[in-house]
Amino acid sequence: MSEADDSRRSFMKGAALAAGAMLAGQMLDAPEAGAATAPIDPLLHGISDLHVHADPDVRPRSTDEIALARKAQQMGYRALMLKSHDWSTHDRAYLVREAVPGLECFGGLAMNRTHGDSVNVTAAKMTLKTTGRYCRCIWMPTYQSAWDASQHGGKGIPVVDGSGKLLPEVIEVMELCGKENIIFATGHSAPAESVLMSKKAKEMGVPKFVVTHASEDIWKLTMDQAKECLANGAYLEHAYLAAIFGPGTALPKYTRTPLEEIAAMIKLSPERSFITSDLGQAMMPSPVDGMRSFITGLLALGFPQKEIDLIARTNPAKLMGLDV
Ligand SMILES: [Zn+2]
């Protein structure tokens, strides 16, 4: 056998191995038929949505976390942060990453009754030790908050005491989030409570303090409150859900915020704002369609691309601890 034959044979062998590896790779990576050629949506390419709801959950959802992550990855998303009111999502994020490579998936914990009748410092500490370290947010109580419960005369989980001072467990969780450099989010606190927490966060030097859905009924800040929170170094989250729920939808009890009003609040400081969908509820648009409509709507209102990049790409990625 000549040297040329030998090298030709080893080249052929190498090529066959490479083709096999590519085929195996394709088969492993391809989430479903046709997905490999699905076009990336330029409107959504590189965005991150830090507020999505999906199954498994207690309330009816339109999709599950893996299917949603796969869809987001196909559209070119950079990151997703999963949110559940009742269960942790940072642990599930680890598994979603295994199932959907190429997407940065994170989660966190909302301090509702599943974790006790008060803000639970131990639960917060445990999330930070969980495999993968994908906890990026601790939300104060959401639908079981004292503020939400007060809307129908009930008693929820408080963040302040009887004299209106922040509770020690809230401050302790704030401190933990500050140390870990993850988001401390106001959840469903009353607007005045969010302002109070922003003051404390400033005093304590918490770098990632977020007012959750700052422009969404029933947690909406006034423009003056928004300015005060921003002056205290807060980030304001603006969710598309606020612009589309209300009478005639699957969430009829809420009052819709016109997109122009949301835009005006974002304009106070695009540098400290970010947009999310807060979608995933059954019978509502999907989070991906929501983000596309949100960005399209803001562009139509005259937002420059530079600001869209800040609020949909740079700021949310920074809040997740990703390089920007
Ligand atoms: Zn939500």
Boltz pocket constraint, residues with backbone or C-beta under 6 A from the ligand:
constraints:
  - pocket:
      binder: B
      contacts: [[A, 51], [A, 53], [A, 83], [A, 278]]
      max_distance: 6.0
